[in-house]
Amino acid sequence: MIEKMEAFLKDGLTDVEEAVRKAAAAEIVPRFRQLAAHEIVEKHGPHDLVTVADRRAEEHLTESLGRLLPGSVVVGEEAVHADPSTYAELRGDAPVWIVDPVDGTRQFVHGDPGFCTLVALALRGELLASWTYAPALDEMAVAVRGGGARLNGDVLTAGSPADGVPLEVATSHPDFTTDAQKRALLGLQVPGVNARPCGSAGLEYLAIARGELDAIAFSWENAWDHAAGLLLVAEAGGSQRTLEGVPFRLAGGNALPFSAARDEVTLDRVLGLLSAGA
């Protein structure tokens, strides 16, 4: 299996990128700013939406990605919503495609271009490659484990925050946090930190990788929201850990909130503030 995956990572990356672009072109872009009311459904509340574009794009990607890598499985947001047992594939031995067809559905529904399609490839809990595609912004970020991160072909380097400048941190929206998580996130309400609710998680990770955002502090752990971005940040030189001080686990069971940041110093500072708040 290792040899098979190494061969795929050497020869199949552009095929995956093309599959992601085709799914977006066929199912997402034509519906941007064209959705009818009946094509939008609330899953768990007004901030948790799904559209026909989400469902169709995930179906498109499930078929095309499975064809590119025979024997692989797909863990997609909408499939897991329909059958939660599907999430257990993250603990199996088969290569896993982790798919969020429209990350930032709320933005998509409101005609905001700040949404993206997220795809990551993992094996036994280890991230191997990821694709973050923002079709309305014409941005494609690709990361390969040990091979760096690129945005539209240009190398991404997260760098470090400038001395004496407040940290810019994106956080979970308060509507999606427990009381304990709210207390932890309140630890970021200190001088020298500008904390704000996040938009599309995938694009927030991309902002870290390109050095435009210093860190995130998130209190939910659905793999499709984080897998692609965590590898992107790592390959751009950034770091990530949970409140327990260990790397984020794709299959769950993480101490939350967790953080990813441009560098170790920033990560330590953010986690220290979260721990103090908790």
Salt bridges, closest charged atoms under 4 A:
GLU17 OE2 - ARG21 NH2 3.16
GLU27 OE1 - ARG31 NH1 3.03
GLU63 OE2 - ARG67 NH1 2.28
GLU77 OE2 - LYS43 NZ 3.23
GLU78 OE1 - LYS43 NZ 3.40
ASP93 OD1 - ARG124 NE 3.53
GLU126 OE2 - ARG145 NE 2.74
GLU139 OE2 - ARG210 NH2 3.17
ASP175 OD2 - HIS47 NE2 2.98
ASP175 OD2 - HIS173 ND1 3.73
GLU204 OE2 - ARG196 NH1 2.84
GLU212 OE2 - ARG210 NE 3.56
ASP214 OD1 - ARG262 NH1 2.91
GLU244 OE1 - ARG249 NH2 3.76
GLU264 OE1 - ARG241 NH1 2.92
ASP268 OD1 - ARG241 NH2 2.39
